[in-house]
């Protein structure tokens, strides 16, 4: 499979020794309801993955916990053998239970097991990027990340992982992780209405570390959502498109991973993220921050 020469919004950013498109793709929505089980439309799920790569996207985010195993297996079936340009980022640190919960799984044995599950599911000998997930659905939680990063660093030294990152973490956990091993990215919830990581983003940018926000429309109040919709209507775009464009303009080290299970929605997101927001637009959007 080869990618085309489409110029995606935002250009590229280097994750370690790999240049990836700042507009990426998050695969979580490809599994069934509540991120459990297979998709209702398997053909459509495979199609959106292939279209993402055809559009030139080179950063795909996933996890063995999605499904569980479902999205990784879809990625393998859709894209393997993988283009050299494509980087697949996965996460460890949580399992799934029969009720759809996300129980933590952070012991050294847990992490080794999850890394090997990702290798098998994706059909690769080495994982491009593994993010250590710490928090839960309510956000980051305090606690040491040191032992977990030591385990992942050992797996990296064994040749099973190329790059490491962290996910759903506090600034203190980022700092602690960096004392153990180099990281190339931080993946946290961040958007127009949830900007507690503003200082962290700027600090990471200064050090050449990527910041990967998830839930670009998550946690908006009705009033905030109305304000975003108003700007989107004026710009003849969608709220998601405007939110993505704002993120790309917020800082050069921000990498997007919006998810969708529809090819048409993928194209819509790319078009929206390509908006050039004026100073007035940005000022109005910045006023949404809670």
C-alpha positions in Angstrom: 0.0 0.0 0.0 1.3 3.5 -0.8 0.1 6.9 0.3 -0.7 9.7 -2.0 0.8 13.2 -1.9 -2.2 15.0 -0.3 -1.0 17.8 1.8 -2.7 17.5 5.2 -3.3 20.5 7.4 -0.6 21.3 9.9 2.3 19.7 8.1 4.5 17.2 10.0 6.2 16.8 13.4 9.1 14.5 14.4 8.3 11.8 16.9 11.9 10.7 17.7 13.3 9.7 14.4 10.0 9.6 12.6 8.3 12.5 10.8 4.5 12.1 11.1 1.6 14.2 9.9 0.2 16.5 12.6 -3.3 15.4 11.4 -3.5 11.8 12.5 -6.3 9.3 13.1 -7.6 7.7 16.3 -9.0 4.2 15.8 -11.0 3.9 19.1 -14.4 4.4 17.4 -13.9 1.5 15.0 -14.9 -1.1 17.6 -18.5 -1.6 18.8 -20.6 0.4 21.3 -18.7 1.5 24.5 -15.5 0.5 22.7 -16.5 -3.2 23.1 -16.8 -5.9 20.5 -16.7 -5.8 16.7 -18.0 -2.9 14.6 -21.5 -3.1 13.1 -19.9 -2.4 9.7 -16.6 -4.2 9.4 -16.2 -3.3 5.7 -16.7 0.4 6.6 -14.1 0.2 9.4 -11.5 -1.2 7.0 -12.4 1.4 4.4 -11.9 4.3 6.7 -8.5 3.0 7.8 -7.4 2.6 4.2 -8.8 6.0 3.3 -6.8 7.6 6.1 -3.6 6.3 4.7 -4.6 7.1 1.2 -5.1 10.7 2.3 -1.5 10.8 3.6 -2.1 10.3 7.3 1.0 8.7 8.9 0.1 8.7 12.6 -2.6 6.1 13.7 -3.5 5.8 17.4 -4.9 2.6 18.9 -4.8 0.2 21.9 -5.2 -3.5 22.5 -7.9 -2.5 25.0 -10.1 -1.2 22.3 -12.6 -4.0 21.6 -10.5 -5.5 23.3 -8.1 -6.4 20.4 -10.7 -5.4 17.8 -9.2 -2.2 16.5 -5.7 -3.6 16.4 -6.8 -6.5 14.3 -8.8 -4.2 12.0 -5.6 -2.1 11.5 -3.6 -5.2 10.7 -6.2 -6.5 8.3 -6.6 -3.1 6.6 -3.0 -1.9 6.4 -0.5 -4.8 6.7 2.0 -4.9 5.3 2.4 -1.4 6.7 3.8 1.5 4.6 7.2 2.6 5.9 5.8 6.1 6.5 3.0 5.0 8.9 3.6 5.1 12.6 1.2 3.2 14.8 0.9 4.4 18.4 -0.6 2.1 21.0 -1.3 2.3 24.8 -0.9 0.1 27.8 -1.9 0.4 31.4 -5.5 -0.8 31.4 -7.5 -3.9 30.5 -11.2 -4.4 29.9 -13.7 -6.2 32.0 -17.0 -7.9 30.9 -19.0 -4.9 32.0 -17.0 -2.6 29.7 -14.9 -1.1 32.5 -11.2 -0.2 32.2 -9.4 -1.8 35.2 -5.9 -0.7 35.7 -3.1 -3.1 34.7 0.2 -1.5 35.5 2.4 -4.2 37.1 5.5 -5.2 35.2 3.9 -8.5 34.2 0.7 -6.7 33.1 2.7 -4.3 30.9 4.8 -7.1 29.4 1.6 -9.0 28.6 0.0 -6.0 27.0 3.0 -5.2 24.8 3.1 -8.8 23.5 -0.7 -8.6 22.9 -0.2 -5.5 20.8 2.6 -7.1 18.8 0.5 -10.1 18.0 -2.7 -8.2 17.2 -0.9 -5.7 14.9 1.3 -8.4 13.3 4.6 -6.7 13.9 7.9 -7.5 15.6 8.3 -4.1 17.1 5.9 -1.4 18.2 6.5 2.1 16.8 5.3 3.9 19.9 3.8 2.8 23.2 2.1 5.3 25.5 1.9 4.5 29.3 -1.7 5.3 30.3 -2.1 6.3 34.0 -5.5 8.0 34.7 -9.0 6.8 34.2 -12.2 8.1 32.5 -12.3 11.0 35.0 -8.8 12.2 34.0 -5.3 12.0 35.4 -4.7 10.6 38.9 -1.7 11.2 41.2 0.8 8.4 41.7 4.2 7.3 40.6 4.8 6.3 37.0 8.4 5.3 37.6 8.1 1.5 37.8 5.9 1.4 34.7 8.3 3.4 32.7 11.2 1.3 33.8 9.4 -1.8 32.6 8.6 -0.2 29.2 12.2 1.1 28.9 13.4 -2.5 29.4 11.1 -3.7 26.7 12.4 -0.9 24.5 16.0 -2.1 25.2 14.9 -5.6 24.2 13.9 -4.3 20.8 10.2 -4.6 21.2 9.4 -0.9 21.3 10.9 2.0 19.3 9.5 5.1 21.1 7.8 5.8 24.4 5.2 8.3 25.5 2.7 8.9 28.3 -1.1 9.3 28.4 -3.7 10.7 30.8 -1.0 12.0 33.1 -0.2 14.9 35.4 2.7 17.3 34.8 4.5 15.7 37.7 4.1 12.3 36.1 5.5 13.6 32.8 8.5 15.0 34.7 9.0 11.7 36.6 8.7 9.6 33.4 11.4 11.8 31.8 13.8 11.0 34.6 13.5 7.3 33.7 13.6 7.4 29.9 13.2 9.8 27.0 9.6 10.3 25.8 8.4 11.6 22.5 4.8 12.6 23.3 2.2 13.3 26.0 -1.4 12.3 25.3 -4.0 14.1 27.4 -7.5 15.5 27.2 -7.3 19.1 25.9 -9.6 21.3 23.9 -11.0 24.8 23.7 -13.1 24.3 26.9 -10.5 22.3 28.8 -7.2 24.0 28.9 -5.5 23.0 32.1 -2.5 21.7 30.2 -1.6 25.1 28.6 1.6 25.5 30.5 2.6 21.8 29.9 2.1 22.2 26.1 4.4 25.2 26.0 7.0 23.4 28.1 6.9 20.3 25.9 7.1 22.4 22.8 10.3 24.0 24.0 11.8 20.5 24.5 10.6 19.2 21.1 8.1 16.8 22.6 4.7 16.3 21.0 1.4 16.9 22.7 -1.5 14.7 21.5 -5.0 15.9 22.7 -7.9 13.6 22.8 -11.6 14.4 23.0 -11.4 17.7 21.0 -15.1 18.2 21.7 -15.3 16.5 25.1 -16.6 18.2 28.2 -18.2 21.3 26.7 -21.0 22.9 28.5 -24.1 23.8 26.4 -23.2 27.4 26.5 -19.7 26.7 25.3 -20.9 24.4 22.6 -23.3 27.1 21.4 -20.4 29.6 21.2 -18.4 27.1 19.1 -21.3 26.3 16.9 -21.8 30.0 16.3 -18.2 30.4 15.1 -18.5 27.3 12.9 -21.6 28.6 11.3 -19.9 31.9 10.5 -16.9 30.1 8.9 -19.2 27.6 7.1 -17.6 24.7 8.9 -18.5 22.2 11.6 -17.8 22.6 15.4 -15.3 19.7 15.1 -13.6 21.3 12.1 -13.1 24.6 14.0 -12.0 22.9 17.2 -9.4 20.9 15.2 -8.2 24.0 13.3 -7.8 25.9 16.6 -5.7 23.0 18.1 -3.4 23.0 15.1 -2.9 26.8 15.4 -2.5 26.6 19.2 1.0 25.1 19.1 3.2 23.4 16.4 3.8 20.4 18.7 0.1 19.5 18.9 -0.7 16.3 16.9 -4.4 15.5 16.2 -6.0 12.1 16.4 -9.7 12.6 15.7 -11.6 9.4 15.4 -14.4 8.4 13.1 -15.9 5.2 11.6 -17.0 7.0 8.4 -15.0 8.0 5.3 -17.2 11.0 4.8 -16.6 12.2 8.3 -12.8 11.7 8.0 -12.8 13.9 4.9 -15.0 16.5 6.7 -12.5 16.6 9.6 -9.5 17.1 7.3 -11.3 19.9 5.5 -12.3 21.6 8.8 -8.8 21.3 10.3 -7.4 23.1 7.2 -9.3 26.3 8.2 -7.1 29.4 8.7 -8.5 31.2 11.7 -8.1 34.9 11.9 -7.0 36.7 15.1 -10.6 37.7 15.7 -11.7 34.1 15.3 -9.0 32.9 17.8 -9.9 35.6 20.3 -13.6 34.6 20.1 -12.7 30.9 20.5 -10.3 31.6 23.3 -13.2 33.1 25.2 -14.8 29.6 25.3 -12.2 28.4 27.8 -14.0 27.6 31.1 
